[in-house]
Amino acid sequence: MASAPDGVDPAAWAALLKWSIAQTAEGDGTSSEPPAPLSKEKKEFLEAVMKDGVVDLVKRAGEILEALHEGTKPCREGTAIDDDATDRLVGLMEELMDIVEQIDFAMALVQIGGVSPLLAIIENGLVAEELRREALAVLATVAQNNPYAQDALMSQGALPIFVRIADSSASASTDAAADAAADASAPATPASNQLRLKALHAMSCLARGNTAAEAALVSAEVRGVETLESCLATDFIRLQRKATFVTSALILSDDADAAALAAYYGRLAPILVAQAETSGDIDLRENTVKALTTFANRGFGESIKEVGGHACIAPHTHRRTAATPPRRHAATPPRRQTTKLQTTTPLDRTPASIPHGLITILTPPSPGC
């Protein structure tokens, strides 16, 4: 018999070996004797264990949707729900998010009619904002890179809802505020920046890659371009970043025709130029320059010169050699906050000659700029 491992009582080791041999002899699957058939009691036990251990996620998603619909019924009747009830519903929404992160179950959510109750939660201004944010996040996840879900959301009018909330702020235009007041389903009060951010994300996930949604954004009915303009004009940096990213993605799309590009450029380019020159946020500035470069590559280079003079975009003329260490943006953080976005040369090239992404982002201001 093998000796006991170091630190183990030899007597206990021997007792363990004896017990193991006895279990083997009683038929744990290693005995030479054929296994006996399962008794009725053991079969029922195993069936119960299997049933309890396997969760039908589609069924569970349906149960969650029903609980969310029932839990927000007071809001549909004109009464807000208390914090405890809200916390319980938020927990259910988080569980639903875990389910729809798998694309098969995201599609199943659409198939079982989950879009409509979630949109009802999002639209209702009496529902706690935290729950509305979670609902927006769920539908954004369902829509992202999922043409089937995008088409379903479009057919149920999700895009105008997302756009309206993303554009709902205390600084919204008088016309937009009047339109919202006339719409019974519109938010009762201006949305917070956090809610606007979630709505903009949902709008982005629904529109990008979907031809119909991208076309709808530039329409007078949906007012997606105006919404991006209002998000860029805010002082909430995360909303600015997101709006800049979405703008860059939409104007880069193959579905963006000349009319759409002109609509985006006319409203957003002046804000982007000012943003590139004055923002102290490095991520925002980088994304802004990418968006302006995309505009230039798509035929608006000369117009950008007129809007922004010499300080918008230009080709990156600095070539790095093996002996030249790569420039890191984080190497001079104090300077990053104070240096204006400048270029080594004025923008005097045609749009086609500007390689996408080869941009000088942080350079000292040149004389006369």
Salt bridges, closest charged atoms under 4 A:
GLU63 OE1 - ARG60 NH1 3.32
GLU95 OE2 - ARG60 NE 2.76
GLU123 OE2 - ARG164 NH2 3.18
GLU129 OE2 - ARG133 NH1 2.96
ASP183 OD2 - ARG164 NH1 3.46
GLU226 OE2 - ARG267 NE 3.63
GLU229 OE1 - ARG267 NH1 2.52
ASP281 OD1 - ARG241 NH2 2.64
GLU286 OE2 - HIS329 ND1 2.48
GLU302 OE1 - LYS305 NZ 3.10
